[in-house]
Amino acid sequence: MDVAGALASYPDLAAPFHDLQQHLLKVIHLEFLGLVLHDPVHNVMRVSLLEAATPITVPLSLELPIQDSPAGWTWQHQQPLLMHDLDQEIRFGSSVRLLRESNIRTFCAIPVTTAKRMYGAICLGSSRENAYGDSDLRAVEQAVVPVAHALDAALSHEPAKSGEDRLANEHEHEHFRLLLEINNTLVRNIDLRDLLAQVSGCIRRVLQHDYSSLCLYDPLTKQLNVHAIDFPEGPGAIRQELSFPVADSPAGRAFSTRNPLLINRLNTQNFPSKITEMLMRDGIRSGCWLPLLGRERTLGTLNVCSLLESRFTQADIKLLSQVANQVAIAVDNALAFQQIADLKDRLAEEKSYLEDEIHSVYNFDEIVGESAALKQVLDQVRTVAATNSTVLILGETGTGKELIARAIHDLSSRRDRTLVKLNCAAIPTGLLESELFGHEKGAFTGAIAQKIGRLELANQGTLFLDEVGDISLELQPKLLRALQEQEFERLGSNRTIHVDVRLVVATNRNLEQMVAERTFRQDLFYRLNVFPVSVPPLCERDGDVPLLVHYFVNKHAQRMGRHIERIPAETMRVLTHWHWPGNVRELENIIERAVILSPGPVLNVPLAALGTSAAPPPSEPVQTLQASERELILRALRESNGVIATAALRLGMKRTTLNSKMHKLAISRSDLFVR
């Protein structure tokens, strides 16, 4: 029987086709909806069904050559065809002319195809220009699925003559209405959890069942995740967010084979897995597991089960497979929407963060100096930047630890990604976890929206944690796990997020002493202390002070519109010999104040402020040469965090010489933390 004959002998198809038109009218604007089918005998496209909201000049049973028909193009290429403005269209001469005469401006054709046959196309048109977009195409594509299956049913049935045949046709019509109702549900819902509950309710009116679930495959963990459950008898052993291996489970079998699975009596002999045991513990005895076949991959499974044995038949499998095809389209679209939404949120966070970075006080070009101590630090930066190793930056406050972190990032292979900063001392302990790992909406009081954490924001980039010594002991284990495993969960979520982050941390505290005092975890310290870099204080870089003075004078004078041409020699001498307890930050603040107080071309530095900003070290009794040498070595060791090789470089001697002197002066590691 050909398609035209099938339609003639299956008049009930007109009713669901009318239902389809009414449904689409709620979703998109259209003047007409037509079903154009290919006639294989005459090799033409024929208008077989037509529903018009306004008078239209396209006659029913119109026959057109394939090359002259937009539906023919769609049938041949098996792709949607969208013409935004028919007034500009030069193809499909007679077809387009008829549509223009009916005042149609936008035209769309969607292929009607099943595994059995390529039937033709659903065509629709609007009097508005550019009436349809990508979302409209997706909605129509979903709505076409039940039409295609109804055509399959029409071809597989002879004309209804007996009461039994009429009953079968009524079942087919009921199934069609179910598919159309599910399609309406899918179009209205993006949230997959709400979607499953409504789809399950639709199915239950036609096919009684006790349990349904939606499982999605996670390519990272290579496991199936229970994304949504509808179990009125529950809650049972299986909960949302549960993950289980693909192997040895009914859902895994359907997922792997890409074929529906019908089980009349569930048992652990055929499926020896924990998920099977949990299903049986919840009373599940039979069920249908159906693969969700997406556009590019298998997305997961739709599972419909019963507390009774042998509850489902092959006819039920056929109906549920049609439902699964519709659900797969919705899941594919929902996942794509979620991916776009996540990317949009992340880009918004990065944009906001980078805007803050643009207005940041420092950047890499502001590392100024030529002293041996600074050059040694920069050599270490160049050495470690090319790796992905964790870097621990040590130094007093105001020495420029953030600049060193930025230099490490800018010289690394991650320089094209974001450098994300977080000052652990500037955020209250209760909020630091949320700031670092993020949270879900409703995770705690005040969490009115989802928040992406700094760790997730720094994915494939660098995370800089300043003042890491201020992280509370309660949070340190979670940070350690995130650094070691490169994975974490947002607050209020069970979903594990995998990241690729390079970590740089800084502190002005003595972490080894904190470990000894049990205020910092030893295992976290070892994880951070992979490559320590000690930034020297400004008092050890007195040769860099003139360079820094000139740099800051030019920077602030340009910003304030001043013209500073000369710095008195006595002023420079005082600045060079000051001990700078606040380091580079204090020097910049003094210079900024001096530029403000200098209306003329000569820099006027308020030298009296140096005496009040921080008292110079009190004079001490003259020490013996041996005591002075011992104190100098201890100071170098403390500033090098106990690393003898680094201390030797600071002192300008060989490591073996320093070891010999330490032995001679009875210096041990315990002496480093005695002040």
C-alpha positions as CSV (number, residue, x, y, z in Angstrom):
1,M,0.0,0.0,0.0
2,D,1.4,3.5,-0.9
3,V,1.3,6.5,1.4
4,A,-1.6,8.2,-0.3
5,G,-3.6,4.9,-0.1
6,A,-2.7,4.5,3.5
7,L,-4.0,8.0,4.3
8,A,-7.2,7.3,2.4
9,S,-7.8,4.1,4.4
10,Y,-6.8,5.8,7.7
11,P,-9.0,8.8,8.0
12,D,-8.3,9.2,11.7
13,L,-4.9,10.7,10.8
14,A,-6.7,14.0,9.9
15,A,-7.8,14.4,13.5
16,P,-4.3,14.2,15.1
17,F,-3.0,16.4,12.3
18,H,-5.6,19.0,13.3
19,D,-4.4,18.6,16.9
20,L,-0.8,19.2,15.7
21,Q,-1.9,22.5,14.0
22,Q,-3.7,23.6,17.1
23,H,-0.6,22.8,19.2
24,L,1.8,24.7,16.9
25,L,-0.5,27.8,16.9
26,K,0.2,28.0,20.7
27,V,3.9,28.0,20.1
28,I,4.6,29.8,16.8
29,H,2.7,32.1,14.3
30,L,1.5,30.2,11.2
31,E,-1.2,30.7,8.5
32,F,-1.2,27.1,7.3
33,L,0.2,23.6,8.1
34,G,0.6,21.0,5.3
35,L,1.7,17.5,4.9
36,V,3.5,17.0,1.6
37,L,4.4,13.3,0.8
38,H,6.5,11.7,-1.9
39,D,4.7,9.5,-4.4
40,P,7.2,6.8,-5.4
41,V,5.0,5.7,-8.3
42,H,4.9,9.0,-10.1
43,N,8.0,10.5,-8.4
44,V,6.3,13.7,-7.4
45,M,5.5,15.6,-4.2
46,R,1.8,15.6,-3.3
47,V,-0.1,17.9,-0.8
48,S,-1.9,15.2,1.2
49,L,-3.2,17.1,4.3
50,L,-3.7,20.9,4.7
51,E,-4.9,22.9,7.7
52,A,-5.2,26.7,7.1
53,A,-6.1,29.5,9.5
54,T,-6.7,31.8,6.5
55,P,-7.7,31.2,2.9
56,I,-4.9,29.8,0.8
57,T,-4.5,29.2,-2.9
58,V,-2.5,25.9,-2.5
59,P,-5.0,23.2,-3.5
60,L,-5.2,19.8,-1.7
61,S,-3.7,16.9,-3.8
62,L,-1.5,19.4,-5.7
63,E,1.3,17.5,-7.4
64,L,4.7,19.1,-8.1
65,P,8.0,17.8,-9.5
66,I,10.6,17.2,-6.8
67,Q,13.0,19.9,-8.1
68,D,10.2,22.5,-8.1
69,S,9.0,21.8,-4.6
70,P,10.6,23.1,-1.3
71,A,9.2,19.9,0.3
72,G,11.0,17.9,-2.4
73,W,14.3,19.6,-1.5
74,T,13.7,18.8,2.1
75,W,12.8,15.2,1.3
76,Q,15.9,14.7,-0.9
77,H,18.4,16.4,1.5
78,Q,16.7,15.3,4.8
79,Q,17.4,18.7,6.2
80,P,15.0,21.5,7.4
81,L,14.5,24.3,4.9
82,L,13.8,27.8,6.1
83,M,13.0,30.8,3.7
84,H,12.9,34.0,5.7
85,D,11.5,36.2,2.9
86,L,9.7,34.7,-0.1
87,D,9.8,38.0,-1.9
88,Q,13.6,37.6,-2.2
89,E,13.4,33.9,-3.1
90,I,14.4,32.9,-6.7
91,R,14.1,29.1,-6.3
92,F,11.0,26.8,-6.6
93,G,9.2,29.0,-9.2
94,S,5.6,27.8,-9.2
95,S,5.6,26.7,-5.5
96,V,6.8,30.1,-4.3
97,R,4.4,31.9,-6.6
98,L,1.4,30.0,-5.1
99,L,2.7,30.9,-1.6
100,R,3.1,34.6,-2.5
101,E,-0.4,34.7,-3.8
102,S,-1.6,33.4,-0.4
103,N,0.4,36.3,1.2
104,I,3.0,33.9,2.8
105,R,6.3,35.7,3.6
106,T,8.1,33.0,5.7
107,F,8.1,29.3,4.8
108,C,9.5,26.3,6.6
109,A,9.7,22.6,5.7
110,I,10.7,19.8,8.1
111,P,11.5,16.3,6.9
112,V,9.1,13.5,8.0
113,T,11.2,10.4,8.4
114,T,11.3,7.2,10.5
115,A,13.6,4.2,10.5
116,K,11.3,2.6,8.0
117,R,10.8,5.3,5.4
118,M,11.4,8.8,4.2
119,Y,7.9,10.1,3.8
120,G,8.1,13.8,2.8
121,A,7.8,17.0,4.8
122,I,5.7,19.1,7.1
123,C,5.3,22.5,5.6
124,L,4.2,25.7,7.4
125,G,4.1,29.4,6.5
126,S,3.5,32.8,8.0
127,S,2.4,36.1,6.6
128,R,5.2,37.7,8.7
129,E,8.8,38.2,7.5
130,N,11.5,36.4,9.5
131,A,8.8,34.7,11.5
132,Y,10.8,31.6,12.5
133,G,14.1,31.1,14.3
134,D,16.2,28.1,15.5
135,S,14.0,27.6,18.6
136,D,10.9,27.4,16.4
137,L,12.6,24.8,14.1
138,R,13.4,22.7,17.2
139,A,9.8,22.9,18.4
140,V,8.4,21.8,15.0
141,E,11.0,19.0,14.7
142,Q,9.8,17.6,18.0
143,A,6.2,17.9,16.9
144,V,6.9,16.0,13.6
145,V,8.0,12.8,15.4
146,P,4.5,11.6,16.3
147,V,3.3,12.4,12.7
148,A,6.0,10.2,11.3
149,H,5.1,7.3,13.6
150,A,1.4,7.7,12.7
151,L,2.3,7.3,9.1
152,D,4.2,4.1,10.0
153,A,1.0,2.9,11.7
154,A,-1.1,3.9,8.7
155,L,1.0,1.9,6.3
156,S,1.0,-1.2,8.6
157,H,-2.8,-1.4,8.9
158,E,-5.5,-2.5,6.5
159,P,-8.8,-0.5,6.5
160,A,-10.6,-1.0,9.7
161,K,-13.5,-3.3,9.2
162,S,-14.1,-5.2,12.4
163,G,-14.7,-3.9,16.0
164,E,-11.3,-5.3,16.9
165,D,-9.7,-3.3,14.1
166,R,-11.5,-0.2,15.2
167,L,-10.3,-0.7,18.8
168,A,-6.7,-1.1,17.5
169,N,-7.1,2.2,15.6
170,E,-8.4,3.9,18.7
171,H,-5.3,2.7,20.6
172,E,-3.1,4.1,17.8
173,H,-5.0,7.4,18.0
174,E,-4.6,7.4,21.8
175,H,-0.9,6.8,21.5
176,F,-0.6,9.6,19.0
177,R,-2.4,11.9,21.4
178,L,0.0,10.8,24.1
179,L,3.0,11.6,21.9
180,L,1.6,15.0,21.1
181,E,0.8,15.7,24.8
182,I,4.4,14.8,25.7
183,N,5.7,17.0,22.9
184,N,3.7,19.9,24.4
185,T,5.3,19.2,27.8
186,L,8.8,19.0,26.3
187,V,8.4,22.3,24.5
188,R,7.3,24.1,27.7
189,N,10.0,22.7,30.0
190,I,13.8,23.1,30.2
191,D,14.4,21.7,33.7
192,L,14.9,18.0,33.2
193,R,13.7,17.1,36.7
194,D,10.3,18.8,36.2
195,L,10.2,17.4,32.7
196,L,10.4,13.7,33.9
197,A,7.6,14.1,36.4
198,Q,5.3,15.5,33.8
199,V,6.3,13.0,31.1
200,S,5.8,10.2,33.6
201,G,2.3,11.5,34.4
202,C,1.4,11.5,30.7
203,I,2.6,7.9,30.2
204,R,0.8,6.7,33.4
205,R,-2.6,7.7,31.8
206,V,-1.9,5.2,29.0
207,L,0.6,2.7,30.5
208,Q,0.4,2.0,34.2
209,H,3.9,2.0,35.9
210,D,5.3,2.6,39.4
211,Y,8.7,4.1,38.8
212,S,10.5,6.1,36.2
213,S,13.9,7.7,36.1
214,L,16.2,9.6,33.8
215,C,19.9,8.6,33.7
216,L,22.5,10.7,31.9
217,Y,26.0,9.6,31.0
218,D,29.0,11.6,32.3
219,P,31.9,11.3,29.9
220,L,34.4,12.5,32.5
221,T,33.6,9.8,35.1
222,K,32.3,7.3,32.5
223,Q,29.4,6.6,34.7
224,L,25.6,7.0,34.5
225,N,24.1,9.6,36.9
226,V,20.5,9.4,38.1
227,H,19.4,12.9,37.1
228,A,15.7,12.7,37.9
229,I,13.3,10.2,39.6
230,D,9.5,9.8,39.7
231,F,8.7,7.2,42.3
232,P,5.4,7.9,44.2
233,E,6.0,4.9,46.5
234,G,9.4,6.3,47.5
235,P,11.7,7.7,48.6
236,G,13.6,4.5,48.0
237,A,17.3,3.5,48.0
238,I,18.0,5.2,44.7
239,R,18.3,9.0,45.0
240,Q,19.0,11.8,42.6
241,E,22.7,12.5,41.8
242,L,23.5,8.7,42.4
243,S,26.3,7.5,40.0
244,F,26.8,3.9,39.0
245,P,29.0,2.1,36.4
246,V,27.7,1.3,33.0
247,A,28.6,-2.4,33.2
248,D,26.3,-5.0,34.6
249,S,23.2,-2.8,35.0
250,P,19.9,-2.7,32.9
251,A,20.4,0.9,32.1
252,G,24.0,0.3,31.1
253,R,23.0,-2.5,28.8
254,A,20.5,-0.3,27.0
255,F,23.0,2.6,26.9
256,S,25.8,0.4,25.5
257,T,23.8,-1.5,22.9
258,R,21.7,1.6,21.9
259,N,18.6,-0.8,21.9
260,P,15.6,-0.9,24.2
261,L,15.7,-3.5,27.0
262,L,12.6,-5.4,28.3
263,I,13.0,-7.3,31.6
264,N,10.0,-9.4,32.9
265,R,11.8,-10.5,36.0
266,L,14.6,-8.4,37.4
267,N,17.4,-10.4,39.0
268,T,21.1,-10.0,40.0
269,Q,22.2,-13.1,38.2
270,N,21.9,-11.4,34.8
271,F,22.7,-7.9,36.1
272,P,25.2,-8.3,39.1
273,S,25.5,-4.7,40.2
274,K,24.7,-2.5,43.2
275,I,22.1,-0.5,41.2
276,T,20.2,-3.7,40.5
277,E,20.2,-4.6,44.1
278,M,18.9,-1.1,45.0
279,L,16.1,-1.4,42.4
280,M,15.1,-4.8,43.8
281,R,15.3,-3.4,47.4
282,D,12.8,-0.8,46.3
283,G,10.5,-3.5,45.0
284,I,11.1,-3.1,41.3
285,R,10.4,-6.4,39.5
286,S,10.1,-5.6,35.8
287,G,10.8,-2.7,33.5
288,C,11.7,-1.1,30.2
289,W,15.1,0.6,29.8
290,L,15.3,2.8,26.7
291,P,18.4,4.6,25.2
292,L,18.2,8.3,24.6
293,L,19.9,8.7,21.2
294,G,21.1,12.3,20.7
295,R,22.3,14.0,17.6
296,E,26.0,13.2,18.2
297,R,26.0,10.6,21.0
298,T,24.0,8.4,23.3
299,L,22.9,10.8,26.1
300,G,21.6,8.2,28.7
301,T,18.5,6.2,29.3
302,L,14.8,6.6,30.1
303,N,13.7,3.9,32.6
304,V,10.1,2.9,33.2
305,C,9.5,0.1,35.8
306,S,6.8,-1.7,37.8
307,L,6.5,-3.4,41.1
308,L,4.9,-6.4,39.3
309,E,6.6,-9.0,37.2
310,S,5.9,-9.2,33.4
311,R,4.1,-5.9,33.5
312,F,5.3,-4.7,30.0
313,T,4.9,-6.0,26.4
314,Q,6.7,-5.5,23.1
315,A,3.9,-3.1,22.1
316,D,4.7,-1.1,25.3
317,I,8.4,-1.1,24.3
318,K,7.4,0.3,20.9
319,L,5.4,3.1,22.4
320,L,8.0,4.0,25.0
321,S,10.7,4.0,22.3
322,Q,8.8,6.8,20.5
323,V,8.5,8.6,23.8
324,A,12.3,8.2,24.4
325,N,13.0,9.7,21.0
326,Q,11.1,12.8,21.9
327,V,12.7,12.9,25.4
328,A,16.2,12.6,23.7
329,I,15.6,15.7,21.6
330,A,14.5,17.6,24.7
331,V,17.5,16.4,26.8
332,D,19.9,17.2,23.9
333,N,18.4,20.7,23.7
334,A,18.4,21.2,27.5
335,L,22.0,20.1,27.9
336,A,23.0,22.4,25.1
337,F,21.0,25.2,26.8
338,Q,22.7,24.5,30.1
339,Q,26.1,24.5,28.5
340,I,25.4,27.8,26.9
341,A,24.1,29.2,30.1
342,D,27.1,28.0,32.1
343,L,29.4,29.4,29.5
344,K,27.5,32.7,29.6
345,D,27.8,32.8,33.4
346,R,31.5,32.0,33.3
347,L,32.1,34.7,30.6
348,A,30.2,37.2,32.6
349,E,32.3,36.3,35.7
350,E,35.5,36.5,33.7
351,K,34.4,39.8,32.1
352,S,33.7,41.3,35.6
353,Y,36.9,39.9,37.0
354,L,39.0,41.1,34.1
355,E,37.5,44.6,34.3
356,D,38.7,44.7,37.9
357,E,42.1,43.5,36.7
358,I,42.3,46.4,34.2
359,H,41.9,48.8,37.1
360,S,44.3,46.9,39.3
361,V,47.1,48.9,40.8
362,Y,49.9,46.6,39.6
363,N,50.9,44.7,36.5
364,F,54.0,42.7,35.4
365,D,55.7,45.8,33.9
366,E,55.9,47.4,37.3
367,I,58.6,45.0,38.6
368,V,61.3,47.6,38.9
369,G,64.9,47.0,40.1
370,E,68.3,45.7,39.2
371,S,69.6,44.4,42.5
372,A,71.1,41.0,42.7
373,A,68.4,39.9,45.2
374,L,65.6,40.8,42.8
375,K,67.4,39.3,39.8
376,Q,67.7,36.0,41.7
377,V,63.9,36.0,42.3
378,L,63.2,36.7,38.7
379,D,65.5,33.8,37.6
380,Q,63.5,31.5,39.9
381,V,60.3,32.9,38.3
382,R,61.5,32.1,34.8
383,T,62.5,28.6,35.9
384,V,59.3,27.6,37.4
385,A,56.8,29.5,35.1
386,A,57.2,26.9,32.3
387,T,56.0,24.1,34.6
388,N,52.5,23.6,36.2
389,S,54.0,23.2,39.6
390,T,52.6,24.9,42.7
391,V,54.6,28.0,43.8
392,L,54.8,29.3,47.3
393,I,55.8,33.0,47.4
394,L,57.2,34.2,50.8
395,G,57.9,37.7,51.9
396,E,57.0,40.6,54.1
397,T,53.9,42.7,53.4
398,G,54.3,45.2,50.6
399,T,57.2,43.5,48.9
400,G,55.2,42.8,45.7
401,K,54.3,39.1,46.0
402,E,51.3,39.6,43.7
403,L,53.5,41.0,41.0
404,I,55.6,37.8,41.2
405,A,52.5,35.7,40.9
406,R,51.4,37.6,37.9
407,A,54.9,37.2,36.3
408,I,54.7,33.5,36.8
409,H,51.3,33.4,35.1
410,D,52.4,35.7,32.2
411,L,55.5,33.5,31.5
412,S,53.5,30.2,31.6
413,S,51.6,28.3,28.9
414,R,48.4,29.5,30.6
415,R,48.9,33.2,30.0
416,D,46.0,33.2,27.5
417,R,43.6,32.2,30.2
418,T,42.6,34.0,33.4
419,L,44.7,34.7,36.4
420,V,42.1,34.6,39.2
421,K,43.1,36.2,42.6
422,L,41.6,35.6,46.0
423,N,42.8,37.3,49.2
424,C,42.1,34.8,51.9
425,A,42.5,37.4,54.7
426,A,40.0,39.8,53.2
427,I,37.0,37.5,53.3
428,P,35.3,36.2,56.5
429,T,35.9,32.6,57.2
430,G,32.2,31.6,56.8
431,L,32.2,33.0,53.2
432,L,35.6,31.9,52.1
433,E,34.4,28.4,51.2
434,S,31.6,29.7,49.0
435,E,34.0,32.2,47.4
436,L,36.5,29.5,46.6
437,F,34.2,26.6,45.6
438,G,31.0,28.4,44.7
439,H,27.4,27.5,45.8
440,E,24.1,26.4,44.4
441,K,20.9,28.4,44.8
442,G,19.4,27.8,48.2
443,A,22.6,26.2,49.6
444,F,22.4,28.5,52.7
445,T,20.4,31.6,53.8
446,G,21.1,34.4,51.4
447,A,22.1,32.1,48.5
448,I,19.5,33.5,46.1
449,A,21.3,32.5,43.0
450,Q,24.0,30.0,41.8
451,K,27.6,31.3,42.2
452,I,30.7,30.1,40.3
453,G,33.6,29.8,42.7
454,R,37.1,31.1,42.0
455,L,38.5,27.6,41.6
456,E,36.0,26.9,38.8
457,L,36.6,30.3,37.2
458,A,40.3,29.6,37.1
459,N,39.9,26.4,35.1
460,Q,42.8,26.0,32.6
461,G,44.3,29.1,34.1
462,T,46.0,30.1,37.3
463,L,44.6,30.6,40.8
464,F,46.5,33.0,43.1
465,L,45.7,32.6,46.8
466,D,47.1,35.6,48.7
467,E,47.6,35.3,52.5
468,V,47.1,31.6,52.4
469,G,48.1,31.3,56.0
470,D,44.8,32.9,57.0
471,I,42.7,29.9,55.8
472,S,41.0,28.3,58.7
473,L,41.8,24.7,59.8
474,E,38.3,23.6,58.9
475,L,38.6,24.6,55.3
476,Q,42.2,23.4,54.7
477,P,41.2,19.7,54.2
478,K,38.8,20.6,51.4
479,L,41.3,22.8,49.8
480,L,43.9,20.0,50.0
481,R,41.6,17.5,48.3
482,A,40.7,20.0,45.5
483,L,44.4,20.6,44.9
484,Q,45.4,16.9,44.9
485,E,42.4,15.5,42.9
486,Q,41.6,18.6,40.8
487,E,37.9,18.2,41.7
488,F,35.4,19.6,44.1
489,E,31.7,20.1,44.7
490,R,29.9,23.4,45.0
491,L,28.2,24.1,48.4
492,G,24.7,22.5,48.2
493,S,25.5,20.2,45.3
494,N,26.6,16.5,45.0
495,R,27.9,17.0,41.5
496,T,31.7,16.7,41.2
497,I,33.3,19.4,39.1
498,H,36.7,18.6,37.5
499,V,39.1,21.4,36.9
500,D,42.7,22.0,35.5
501,V,44.2,24.8,37.7
502,R,47.7,25.9,38.3
503,L,48.1,27.2,41.9
504,V,50.3,30.1,43.1
505,V,50.0,31.0,46.8
506,A,51.6,33.8,48.9
507,T,52.0,34.6,52.6
508,N,53.9,36.8,54.9
509,R,53.6,34.2,57.7
510,N,56.1,31.5,58.8
511,L,54.1,28.4,57.7
512,E,56.6,26.0,59.2
513,Q,56.2,27.6,62.6
514,M,52.4,27.5,62.1
515,V,52.7,23.8,61.4
516,A,54.7,23.3,64.6
517,E,52.0,25.3,66.5
518,R,49.3,23.1,64.8
519,T,47.6,26.1,63.3
520,F,48.3,25.0,59.7
521,R,48.0,21.4,58.4
522,Q,51.3,19.8,57.7
523,D,50.1,17.9,54.6
524,L,48.7,21.1,53.0
525,F,52.1,22.8,53.7
526,Y,53.9,20.1,51.9
527,R,51.5,20.4,49.0
528,L,52.1,24.1,48.8
529,N,55.8,24.1,49.4
530,V,56.8,22.6,46.1
531,F,58.8,25.6,44.8
532,P,59.2,28.3,47.4
533,V,60.2,31.8,46.2
534,S,61.4,34.4,48.8
535,V,60.9,38.0,47.8
536,P,63.5,40.2,49.5
537,P,62.4,43.2,51.6
538,L,63.2,46.7,50.3
539,C,65.9,47.3,52.9
540,E,67.9,44.5,51.2
541,R,67.4,46.2,47.8
542,D,68.6,49.7,48.6
543,G,70.2,50.0,45.2
544,D,66.7,49.7,43.7
545,V,65.3,52.6,45.7
546,P,66.3,55.4,43.2
547,L,64.8,53.4,40.3
548,L,61.6,52.9,42.2
549,V,61.5,56.6,43.3
550,H,61.8,57.8,39.6
551,Y,59.2,55.2,38.5
552,F,56.6,56.2,41.1
553,V,57.2,60.0,40.5
554,N,56.6,59.6,36.8
555,K,53.5,57.4,37.4
556,H,51.7,59.6,39.8
557,A,52.8,62.9,38.2
558,Q,51.3,61.8,34.9
559,R,48.1,60.7,36.7
560,M,47.8,64.1,38.5
561,G,48.9,66.3,35.6
562,R,52.1,67.5,37.4
563,H,55.5,68.1,35.9
564,I,58.3,66.9,38.3
565,E,61.7,67.5,36.7
566,R,64.1,67.2,39.6
567,I,64.6,65.2,42.9
568,P,67.0,66.8,45.4
569,A,70.1,64.8,46.1
570,E,69.6,65.0,49.9
571,T,66.1,63.7,49.5
572,M,67.3,60.7,47.4
573,R,70.0,60.0,50.0
574,V,67.5,59.9,52.9
575,L,65.1,57.7,50.9
576,T,67.8,55.3,50.0
577,H,69.0,54.8,53.5
578,W,65.6,54.5,55.1
579,H,64.8,51.0,56.4
580,W,61.3,50.9,54.8
581,P,59.3,48.7,57.2
582,G,56.4,48.9,54.8
583,N,58.6,48.0,51.8
584,V,57.6,49.0,48.3
585,R,54.0,49.8,49.2
586,E,55.2,52.4,51.9
587,L,57.7,53.9,49.4
588,E,54.9,54.4,46.8
589,N,52.6,56.0,49.3
590,I,55.3,58.4,50.4
591,I,56.1,59.4,46.7
592,E,52.3,59.8,45.9
593,R,52.0,62.2,48.9
594,A,55.2,64.0,47.7
595,V,53.8,64.5,44.2
596,I,50.6,66.0,45.7
597,L,52.7,68.4,47.8
598,S,54.9,69.4,44.9
599,P,53.2,72.1,42.7
600,G,56.5,73.0,41.0
601,P,59.1,71.1,39.1
602,V,61.0,70.0,42.3
603,L,59.8,66.9,44.2
604,N,59.0,68.0,47.8
605,V,59.2,64.8,50.0
606,P,57.9,65.3,53.6
607,L,60.9,63.7,55.2
608,A,59.6,64.3,58.6
609,A,56.9,61.8,57.9
610,L,59.5,59.0,57.6
611,G,60.4,59.5,61.3
612,T,56.8,59.1,62.4
613,S,55.5,56.5,60.0
614,A,57.7,53.8,61.7
615,A,60.3,54.3,64.3
616,P,63.8,53.2,63.3
617,P,65.2,50.2,65.1
618,P,66.5,51.0,68.6
619,S,70.3,51.1,69.0
620,E,71.8,48.0,70.4
621,P,75.0,47.4,72.4
622,V,77.9,46.5,70.2
623,Q,78.1,42.8,69.7
624,T,81.2,40.6,69.2
625,L,82.1,39.7,65.6
626,Q,81.1,36.0,66.3
627,A,77.7,37.1,67.6
628,S,77.1,39.4,64.7
629,E,78.0,36.7,62.2
630,R,75.7,34.2,64.0
631,E,72.8,36.7,63.9
632,L,73.4,37.5,60.2
633,I,73.3,33.8,59.3
634,L,70.1,33.2,61.3
635,R,68.4,36.2,59.6
636,A,69.4,34.8,56.2
637,L,68.1,31.4,57.1
638,R,64.8,32.8,58.4
639,E,64.2,34.9,55.3
640,S,65.0,31.8,53.1
641,N,62.4,29.7,55.0
642,G,65.2,27.4,56.3
643,V,66.6,26.6,52.8
644,I,70.4,26.5,53.2
645,A,71.1,26.9,49.5
646,T,69.0,30.0,49.2
647,A,70.5,31.5,52.4
648,A,74.0,30.8,51.1
649,L,73.2,32.8,47.9
650,R,71.9,35.7,50.0
651,L,75.1,35.7,52.0
652,G,77.3,35.4,48.9
653,M,79.0,32.2,50.0
654,K,79.1,28.5,49.1
655,R,76.6,26.1,50.6
656,T,79.5,24.0,52.1
657,T,81.0,27.2,53.7
658,L,77.7,28.1,55.3
659,N,77.3,24.5,56.6
660,S,80.7,24.8,58.2
661,K,80.0,28.1,59.8
662,M,76.6,26.8,61.1
663,H,78.4,23.9,62.7
664,K,81.1,26.1,64.2
665,L,78.5,28.6,65.6
666,A,76.2,25.8,66.8
667,I,73.2,26.9,64.7
668,S,70.4,24.3,64.5
669,R,67.0,24.4,62.8
670,S,65.3,25.0,66.1
671,D,67.2,28.3,66.4
672,L,65.4,29.7,63.3
673,F,62.2,30.2,65.2
674,V,63.6,31.6,68.4
675,R,63.5,35.4,68.3
